[in-house]
């Protein structure tokens, strides 16, 4: 028997998101509304409808993610099934600059760092996850700091220049 391997649903959802938001009219409207509501109104976009459609689409995607989490990862729904994945998802989305393809790369980076620290915990014989959480936090901090200093320039002025 030959088992054909099907693409994983999260990858399909990511590909759909990328194509939808990059090439559809609604994707264009979302990007315009996201930049400036006033500009969107000026060019004739119904901002309320775009926001409602985006919320519905977001809810559908979260529902699919919940089904995958409950059905594929844990095989059940419990009060701890989320395991703080929302915070990790926010970090992945932000690092990926909210582009679905870049989010895949940033998710792989976050997974690499997290799994690496689990391995370090095991190899060093640590019984607490505090050390790995501290290291992961430091890595996130420096990635965010680098992003900040790449995007913004700090200018220090002396008191003589201000006058």
Secondary structure, DSSP 4 states (H G I P E B T S, - for coil): ---PPPPPHHHHHHHHHHHHHHHSHHHHHHHHHHH-HHHHHHTT--HHHHHHHHHHHHHHHHHHHHHHIIIIISSS--TTTTTTHHHHHHHHHHHTTT-HHHHHHHHHHHHHHHHHHHHHHHHHT---SHHHHHHHHHHHHHHHHHHHHHH-------HHHH-
